Amino acid sequence: MGDKLRVETRSELRPVEIAGGGLAGLALGLGLRRAGVPVTLHEAGSYPRHRVCGEFIAGLAPETIDRLGLEPCLRDARRHGEVAWYFGGRLGCRQRLPGVALGLSRYALDARLAEAFQAAGGDLRVHSRVELDGAAPGRVVATGRVRGRSPWLGLKFHALNLPLAAGLEVHLGRDAYVGLAGIEGGRVNVCGYFRRRGLRATGPALVRAYLLASGLGGLAARLAAAGADPASFAAVAGLVVDGRMARRPDLRLGDACAMIAPFTGDGMAMAFQGAEAALGPLVAYAQGAAWPEVAGAIRSALARQFRCRLASANALHGFMLGPRRQRWLAAAARTGLLPLRPLYSLLH
């Protein structure tokens, strides 16, 4: 993309500023530093820390991993080839994934990316916020999901010594779904999307309480029998999933640009794919290309890559939550009428 932009010869490369040190911001910063571009990255928090996330990466091409320099950071990711779908507590079907999905905690991955970015000469400033006062040339906003009024929340923790029916499990309940993914160190990431209820509990016990309230008592019992790492618990409220890309004057990547429905397990891959799409144009900007052209090229690339995926995920999201639609999904899965491979290809 960058070679199509008009570039002026410059003796020094222009710097790029990134607001937000999640996957998209860190991967982009690392890719830019590998190209010699000066980068300052502002992160409001610090590393390492736990985040609400499915913690598996599906549909990420080896070329993306290579171009962004991600391979050392993914070195001990679990490799998964199958997902087991549960409807109302019963195993409905198993799906062989078209490609390998990688299981790795954000606790480890974010810290490794931050270390790699700094080792490449990047200027990482933790506990630092940027005033986002309009579109600034050379600035990329990757501050995470846009918060809003929503009855949905996300909860997650790491389970210990929990056997799985497959590398990935997806459980559908009443106004809820939960993903289980094997990650490094023999742990299992348990991450759920729930309609908010007035439940009183803390840490992993709160997740089990939501499972019981959602009709997933069998999974709650499995988790109660297994060990749990209380320090890995994380929660986030006000999850807004509408299948649209943000229309803002500034340039956005990752969840700040668009948040795909969590059931797809595509959020981590989209963060890296968005960073890859932005890399070439931003290198061209550093070499002298005009910012409006660069920002426009990146927005167009993101729209081509993600718009259909986001709309498809949004249309299917209701089938993951409503009991009647879940029963239709379960019947289709049991009879072999559910087109799992085409759906996977559409969403990744």
C-alpha positions, 0 to 999 in steps of 0.5 A: 500500500505504501508504494502507491503513495507520493513520497518526498525524499527526506534526510530524516524519517518523521516520527509516529505516535501511538496512543494505546499499548494493546495488541494493535498498538504494540504490533504496529510499533514493533513493525515500524521500528523494524522499518527504522521509523521513530515511534513513541507509544503511550500506554495508560496502564503497565505490563504485565496485566490480565485483560478480558480476552478469549486469548486465542488467535485464529486465521492469522497468516504466517506472512503477517507474523513474519512482517510484524516480527511476532514469531518470538512472542508466540513461541510457546502458544498452544496450537489448536485444531478443533473446537467443541460446541456445547448447547445447553450443557450438552456437546452438540458437535466438534469442528475441525478448524481450517487452520491452526488457532494459537492459544496464549495469554494476554498477560504473557503476549502483551509483555513480550510485545512491549519488551520487543518494541523497546528492544527494537528502539521504541519509546514506550511510556507507561502510565501515560495518556494522550489528549485525543483532541482531533486528528493529529498527523502521525498519530494512531489511536489504538486505545481499545474498545469504545465504551458505551451504555450496554447491558453486556459485560465480559468476565474472565479468569484462568482455570488450572488442571481443567481437562477439555473436550478439545483445544477450544470449547464454546458453551451457549447459555441463556443470554450468555456464551463462554469460550474455553481455550488452552493457553501456555503453562497448561492453563485454560482461559475461561472468558464469557460474554453475559447479560448483566445481572445483580449477582454478588460474588467476586473473582472466579466465583462471580464467573461461576455465579453467572454460569449458573444464572445462564443455565450452564450449571455443568460448566460451573461444576467443572470449574468449581472442581478445577483450580483457579488463579484469582489474580487472573480474574478480569472484568469489563462492563459496557461492551458495545458490539454493533458491527460498524467501524468507527467514524472518527476524524483520527486514525484508529486501529484495533478495538478502537476502530471496530469491535467484532462480536466476541464469539468469533474469536477474531479480535486478536487476529484483527488487531494484528491484521490492522497493524499490518494494513497500516504499516506500509502507509505509515512507513511512507508517511515517515518518508514524506507522504502526506498525512491525509493520503496516508490516513485515507489509504489505511482507512480504505484498507481496513474497510476492505478487510473488515467490513464484511466480516464485522457485518456477518458477525453482527448478524450472527451474534443473536443466534449465540444468545437467544434460546430459540435461535440457540436451539435452531443452531443445536439442531442444525449442528447435530444433523450436520446441516450447520455450515461450520467451515463456510461460516468460519471462513466468512468470520476470519 
